[in-house]
């Protein structure tokens, strides 16, 4: 799987499902108390570190970006899909959203106070994870907090249909928390905490809290 191929497939797939996906997740956080708690803790860590701009990388339709904004965080969203960014701007006109790729973040070194990747790494193949985490470290200030959420497991599968029954072509990668934590450490992060979610569900989730080391 080459980098250009999976990026193009991911962009096209989410352009196709953007409106349906936004409808699906618009109120999703209301029923997820543990995710809301994780986001609140992340916001507290950003404030404790002095505040500043926070990048929601892979923001989709912007619902998490907006939630962080409600918590007093200066959050902005980045997504690979132009259609997703159009929806985010439509639904949250007062916030900043831009098209971009986590494999080549167009942000200055040390320019963000915090960074969030909430279930946006699930389509990134193993061979690209190192590059993504190195970009996360580059754009974060020393000591800046990072929150990563993902599906837990050992499998990768091809997703061919998505929200609203629209066609998609994306690989969905499930990873073990210890594996993700190890990759973060290799990239220069200190891993501070993890939370496991939905342990009795068919596909559990996990969030990792990390911090850029100096």
C-alpha positions, -999 to +999 in steps of 0.1 A: +000+000+000+017+032-011+012+065+007-004+083-022-028+055-027-042+053+008-044+090+011-063+094-021-087+066-012-093+081+022-099+116+008-123+103-018-142+081+006-148+108+032-157+133+005-184+108-005-198+102+030-192+137+045-228+148+049-241+114+061-211+111+085-218+145+099-254+136+106-243+103+123-218+119+147-234+153+153-247+144+187-225+114+194-206+129+223-238+134+242-240+096+248-203+091+255-195+103+291-160+087+291-150+104+259-163+137+272-143+132+304-112+125+283-117+157+263-123+177+294-091+164+309-072+172+277-086+208+278-075+211+315-040+200+305-039+225+277-049+253+301-024+242+327+003+243+301-004+280+294-031+277+267-028+285+230-039+271+197-049+234+196-050+213+164-078+187+160-061+166+133-085+146+113-114+167+126-141+154+102-172+176+105-158+194+135-180+182+163-150+175+186-133+208+176-165+225+187-167+206+219-132+217+228-141+253+219-170+251+244-144+240+270-125+272+264-098+258+241-086+277+211-092+247+189-090+245+151-096+216+128-076+200+100-089+172+077-078+155+045-113+157+030-124+190+015-160+180+017-156+173+054-141+208+059-170+223+040-194+206+064-174+217+094-174+253+083-211+251+076-220+236+110-195+257+130-190+290+112-172+307+140-143+282+141-113+277+119-110+246+096-086+239+069-077+211+045-045+192+053-028+159+058-014+145+091+014+130+070+026+165+061+012+191+085+014+226+072+020+241+106+051+258+119+074+240+143+063+244+179+032+264+169+004+245+188-001+241+225-019+208+221-029+183+195-057+158+192-061+128+169-095+114+178-100+081+158-083+098+128-053+074+129-074+044+121-068+047+084-031+053+086-010+023+076+017+011+099+045+023+076+031+059+078+026+061+116+061+071+124+059+100+099+026+111+114+039+110+150+071+129+140+049+157+125+028+157+157+060+162+178+074+188+154+044+211+156+038+207+193+054+230+218+078+212+243+056+199+270+025+202+249-002+175+255-013+150+229-045+130+230-049+100+206-080+078+203-082+046+183-098+012+178-083-016+199-073-049+183-049-067+160-067-066+127-069-045+096-099-047+073-111-030+041-142-009+046-162-007+013-195+008+025-200+037+049-224+061+064-257+063+045-247+032+025-222+052+003-192+034-012-159+037+005-124+023+001-105+026+033-085+002+055-094+004+091-065-005+114-070-017+150-040-014+173-030-024+208-024+005+233+011-008+241+019-008+204+007+028+199+024+039+231+057+024+219+055+043+186+048+075+205+079+070+227+100+064+196+088+097+182+098+116+213+067+116+235+063+106+271+031+085+275+013+096+307-020+077+308-044+055+290-081+048+291-098+017+277-134+020+265-162-004+257-143-035+270-173-057+264-180-045+229-168-062+197-144-034+190-131-016+222-116+018+220-086+034+237-073+069+244-037+077+252-025+109+269+011+118+260+033+149+261+060+161+239+094+158+255+118+187+252 
